[in-house]
Amino acid sequence: MFAAIKAQHKGVDVCINNAGLAHPESLLNGKTSGWKNMLDVNVLALCICTREAYQSMKERNIDDGHIININSMSGHRVVPSADVHFYSSTKFAVTALTEGLRQELREANTHIRATCISPGVVETEFAPRLYRDNADKAAATYTKFKPLDAIDVANSVTYVLSAPPHVQIGDIQMRPVEQVS
C-alpha cells in the first residue's frame, strides 16, 4: 500500500489509522484466533502504518505531518460486557501507543503531530459484525439513543488537522449525549 502511495502521490503527509474490529471473545472463554485477529488489526496494523507513514515523511523531509489514530472510548474505560473486554484492551493499547508516538516524535525533534480520536457509539457496520449471530442485539446498539454519525468523527479529524502548527491535540473523546459510559 505504501509503495503504491509513493508511486502515485510521492508519499504520506497525513496518516489516519481507522481500522478496528471486535469479536465477542470473552477473557475466560474466548478463542485465541479471535484475540489474534483483534491484535493484528487494532494494534499491529496501526503500528505498521504509523511506522511506514513516519518513514515516508522523514525521507521527504516533511516536518509538519500528522498521524491520527481513530481509537474508541473503549480505550479509556471498560464496560461491563464480556463480549468486548479483549477489544477494550486493544483500544487501551492504542491510547498508550499514541502517547508513546507523541513522545518519540518529540525525541526525534520533529513537528509531526500525533492525535488520538476516541468516539463512543458510532452508527457503522461495527455492531452488526460484532453481533452477526444476534441481529436484535446489533440493532439495539443503535436504537437506544441517537448514535454519532461517521461525519461527526470526520469533522473531528478536520478540526484536528486545522489546529495551528504549534498546537498538539492529544486526544479527543467524543460520545453521543445520551451515552452513559
C-alpha positions in Angstrom: 0.0 0.0 0.0 2.7 2.5 0.9 4.7 1.7 -2.3 1.5 2.5 -4.3 1.0 5.7 -2.4 4.7 6.7 -3.1 4.4 5.9 -6.8 1.1 7.8 -7.2 1.4 10.6 -4.7 5.1 10.8 -3.7 4.3 9.8 -0.1 2.2 10.4 3.0 1.9 13.7 4.8 -1.2 12.7 6.9 -2.0 9.2 8.1 -5.4 8.4 9.6 -5.4 4.9 11.1 -9.0 4.0 11.1 -9.2 0.2 11.3 -10.8 -1.6 14.1 -12.8 -4.7 14.8 -14.2 -6.7 17.7 -15.2 -10.3 18.1 -17.4 -11.4 21.0 -14.5 -13.3 22.6 -14.5 -13.1 26.4 -11.4 -13.3 28.5 -12.4 -16.6 30.2 -13.7 -18.5 27.1 -12.5 -16.5 24.1 -10.9 -18.1 21.0 -7.2 -17.4 20.5 -7.9 -16.8 16.8 -10.3 -14.0 17.6 -7.9 -12.4 20.0 -5.1 -12.6 17.5 -7.2 -11.1 14.8 -8.1 -8.1 17.0 -4.5 -7.6 17.9 -3.4 -7.8 14.3 -6.0 -5.3 13.1 -6.4 -2.9 16.1 -2.7 -2.8 17.3 -0.2 -4.3 14.9 -1.6 -2.9 11.7 -1.9 0.6 13.3 1.8 0.4 14.3 2.9 -0.8 10.9 1.0 2.0 9.1 2.3 4.6 11.6 5.9 3.4 11.0 5.6 3.5 7.3 3.9 6.9 7.3 6.6 8.3 9.5 9.3 6.9 7.2 7.6 8.4 4.2 7.5 11.8 5.9 11.1 11.5 7.1 12.5 10.6 3.7 10.8 13.6 2.1 11.7 16.0 4.9 8.0 16.5 5.9 8.3 18.1 9.3 4.6 19.1 9.7 2.8 15.8 9.1 0.2 14.3 11.3 -0.7 10.8 12.4 -4.2 10.4 13.7 -5.4 7.2 15.4 -9.1 6.6 15.4 -9.5 4.9 18.7 -12.6 4.3 20.9 -14.0 5.3 24.2 -13.2 1.6 25.0 -9.6 2.7 25.1 -10.4 4.8 28.2 -12.9 2.7 30.2 -14.1 -0.9 30.5 -17.8 -1.5 30.1 -19.4 -4.5 31.9 -19.8 -6.7 28.9 -17.5 -9.7 28.5 -18.0 -9.6 24.7 -15.8 -6.5 24.4 -13.2 -6.8 27.2 -10.5 -8.1 24.9 -11.4 -5.5 22.3 -11.1 -2.8 25.0 -7.6 -4.0 25.9 -6.6 -3.4 22.2 -8.0 0.1 22.4 -6.2 0.8 25.6 -3.1 -0.2 23.7 -4.0 2.4 21.0 -4.2 5.1 23.7 -0.7 4.2 25.0 0.7 3.8 21.5 -0.4 7.3 20.6 1.2 8.9 23.6 4.4 6.8 23.0 4.4 8.0 19.4 4.0 11.6 20.5 7.0 11.2 22.8 9.1 9.6 20.1 8.3 12.3 17.7 9.4 14.9 20.2 12.7 13.0 20.8 13.2 12.9 17.0 13.0 16.8 17.0 10.1 16.8 14.5 7.0 18.8 14.4 4.9 15.9 13.2 1.9 15.6 15.5 0.1 12.5 16.9 -3.5 12.6 17.9 -6.0 10.0 19.2 -9.7 10.4 18.4 -11.9 8.3 20.7 -15.5 8.1 19.7 -18.2 6.4 21.6 -21.1 4.6 19.7 -21.0 5.5 16.0 -23.6 4.0 13.6 -21.4 1.9 11.4 -21.1 -1.8 10.5 -19.2 -2.4 13.7 -22.2 -3.7 15.8 -23.7 -5.9 13.1 -20.3 -7.5 12.6 -19.7 -7.9 16.3 -23.1 -9.4 16.9 -23.5 -11.2 13.5 -25.2 -14.1 15.2 -27.7 -11.8 17.1 -29.4 -9.2 14.8 -31.6 -7.9 17.6 -28.5 -7.1 19.8 -26.8 -5.4 16.9 -29.9 -3.3 16.1 -30.3 -2.3 19.7 -26.8 -0.8 19.8 -28.1 2.0 17.5 -31.6 2.4 18.7 -31.2 3.0 22.5 -30.2 6.6 21.7 -29.0 8.7 18.8 -25.5 7.5 18.0 -22.8 9.5 16.4 -22.6 9.5 12.7 -19.4 8.9 10.7 -19.4 12.6 9.7 -19.1 13.5 13.3 -15.9 11.6 13.5 -14.7 13.0 10.2 -15.4 16.5 11.5 -13.2 15.9 14.5 -10.4 14.9 12.1 -10.9 18.1 10.2 -10.8 20.0 13.5 -7.5 18.3 14.5 -5.9 19.0 11.1 -7.0 22.7 11.2 -5.2 23.3 14.5 -2.3 25.8 14.3 1.1 24.2 13.8 2.1 24.9 17.4 -1.0 23.2 18.9 -0.8 19.5 19.8 -4.2 17.9 20.3 -3.5 14.7 22.2 -6.9 13.1 22.5 -10.5 13.9 21.6 -13.1 11.9 23.5 -16.5 12.2 22.0 -19.7 10.3 22.5 -23.4 10.7 21.9 -25.0 13.0 24.5 -27.2 10.2 25.8 -24.4 7.5 26.0 -23.9 6.6 29.7 -20.3 5.4 29.6 
